[in-house]
């Protein structure tokens, strides 16, 4: 860095990882340590208000989004490590991406006064600061905890091994219970209380079998089967399966373009993954409303892919969007859904549906997002990206390797940067 603040600026970076630190205080301290004129952090959302923080306090209103933000986000999604923006009466701003798993890209910016310059080392330092904030507890408290995808995958993989073994043993027990209950019921007086009790035992056993099927699904979900599958055919089967469960006033709408290409997920696993998300949407509208399912081909950038939970990569995908008009997901619930594998708010559910869908998508280089539905109404939108069968990459490993952060030397090595005018 060309200013005398380099030692202090580098020394400040570990401060972002303090557990009890306040984000606004950290941002203000960072501005002082680096000698910036001002700095800010913007975490856009798909729908609803963005998270905006600036320092020093009162420099601009926290409610005001930078006017150049759309251009900056295009650069970030295009893979630019930093984006420069010329601004009046200053030396300009430099933006760096802050990529939280499962979310749209956020950005960190710093602004210098007129007469100062921005060097390649400055850009590299901003990029490093963005990576530091990605692991900041203060940032997690501000926008919600980011999912540690490798750790989540490992936890689910370990749980899947136990679930598979338990499901097999419980299947044998429940089969015996159901079988003997069904044999005993006809031997009892028709309509008697004893016959009713035995029938209830059989029904409870059937519910237990349904649960063990979910455990089997979790156990098998991590197995990659990248044979071509049809999204259109899968959604048709799911509509037929779920139609009896829908409220008569529920509208089920589909927007599926002709000629949608095949995806690299075998039909059965594809139906399981999409089926859990669609069933959640239907259950969210018990008194009617609307569930809308749409699909289209998209080209993901590396930054786009990072915004999905799973192992999505840059390249062509089919994007499937499931939107409902239910009550929506509260922020605190969404955070726990992302961070806790088996968390659920539904009675008689075990939180397995999202876990199964995540394992299937991750094993096939896909991903999922959960967000509030667009205004004005409540609701939830689930987005799934599925790689095209024609562009299939090697399947994901069932046991993720440990993550190793880049070294400081690698992070601060000068690299090219884009220039964007606001």
Secondary structure, DSSP 4 states (H G I P E B T S, - for coil): --STTHHHHHHHGGGGG-TT--HHHHHHHHHHHHT-SEEEEEE--SSSPPEEEEESTTSS-TTPPPTTHHHHHHHHHTT-SEEEEE-TTEEEEEEEEE--TTSPPEEEEEEEETT----HHHHHHHHHHHHHHHT-HHHHHHH-PPP-HHHHHHHHHHHHHHHHHHHHHHHHHHHHHHHHHHHHHTTSPTT-HHHHHHHHHHHHHHHHHHHHHHHHHHHHTTS-----B-HHHHHHHHHHHHGGGS-TTEEEEEEE-TTPPPBSS-HHHHHHHHHHHHHHHHHT-TT-EEEEEEEEEEEE-HHHHHTSEE---SEEEEEEEEEE-SS---HHHHHHHHH-TT---STT--SHHHHHHHHHHHHTT-EEEEEEPPSSS--EEEEEEEEBGGGPPPPPPSSPPPP-PPPHHHHHS----EEEE-
